[in-house]
Amino acid sequence: MSCRKLLSEISNYLDGEIELTVRQELEEHIAKCPNCWVIFDTTRKTVQIYQGCECEPYPIPVSLQTRLQEALRKLCEESQTKQD
């Protein structure tokens, strides 16, 4: 599994809506890729904190979403390049 694929599957994984084979691939990838592990663990913890919160969600501006996604893509691409 590539870093990019992992990013696209994190939500499904955390929601428990992922096929067993994809789940196994994701778990194998994060065991080998420290950058993806950090992204995965941070996302998981954020979801846990948010689920325990009784506050109204605050929408993230589209521009911030775009910048965050681009930073994650760049980080994953750098990690993949180092592994190759």
C-alpha distance (Angstrom), angle and dihedral (degrees) to the residues before:
residue distance angle dihedral
M1 . . .
S2 3.78 . .
C3 3.79 124.4 .
R4 3.79 89.3 -112.3
K5 3.81 91.8 53.9
L6 3.79 89.7 48.7
L7 3.79 90.6 54.7
S8 3.78 90.6 52.6
E9 3.82 92.4 50.0
I10 3.82 102.7 43.5
S11 3.78 94.2 91.8
N12 3.80 93.3 48.7
Y13 3.79 90.2 47.5
L14 3.79 93.8 51.0
D15 3.81 91.0 45.9
G16 3.82 90.7 51.2
E17 3.79 90.2 -120.2
I18 3.78 100.2 122.4
E19 3.77 133.7 107.7
L20 3.79 115.6 -105.8
T21 3.81 94.3 -117.0
V22 3.82 92.4 50.3
R23 3.80 89.7 46.3
Q24 3.79 90.6 53.7
E25 3.81 92.0 47.7
L26 3.80 90.8 50.2
E27 3.80 92.5 49.2
E28 3.81 91.3 48.3
H29 3.80 90.7 49.4
I30 3.81 96.0 50.7
A31 3.81 89.3 47.6
K32 3.82 88.5 60.0
C33 3.81 102.8 32.6
P34 3.82 114.9 64.9
N35 3.81 93.7 -169.8
C36 3.79 92.8 54.3
W37 3.80 90.3 44.8
V38 3.81 89.5 57.3
I39 3.81 91.7 48.2
F40 3.80 91.8 46.3
D41 3.81 94.9 45.9
T42 3.80 93.5 46.0
T43 3.80 91.4 49.0
R44 3.81 91.5 47.9
K45 3.81 92.2 49.9
T46 3.79 91.9 46.0
V47 3.81 90.8 53.2
Q48 3.81 90.8 48.5
I49 3.80 91.8 50.7
Y50 3.79 92.6 46.0
Q51 3.81 92.7 48.4
G52 3.81 89.1 55.5
C53 3.80 92.2 50.1
E54 3.79 120.4 94.4
C55 3.78 93.5 -162.1
E56 3.77 129.2 110.5
P57 3.79 114.5 -95.9
Y58 3.76 116.4 -103.8
P59 3.78 110.7 -139.5
I60 3.78 115.6 -124.0
P61 3.80 111.4 -131.2
V62 3.79 113.5 -109.8
S63 3.80 91.2 -121.5
L64 3.81 90.5 57.2
Q65 3.80 91.9 46.4
T66 3.79 89.6 52.3
R67 3.81 93.2 48.8
L68 3.81 92.0 47.9
Q69 3.79 93.0 49.0
E70 3.81 91.6 48.4
A71 3.81 91.3 49.4
L72 3.80 90.4 50.7
R73 3.80 92.0 48.1
K74 3.80 91.1 50.0
L75 3.79 92.0 48.4
C76 3.79 91.9 49.8
E77 3.79 92.8 47.1
E78 3.82 90.3 51.3
S79 3.80 90.0 48.9
Q80 3.81 91.4 49.2
T81 3.79 91.3 49.2
K82 3.81 90.9 52.3
Q83 3.81 91.1 50.1
D84 3.82 93.6 50.5
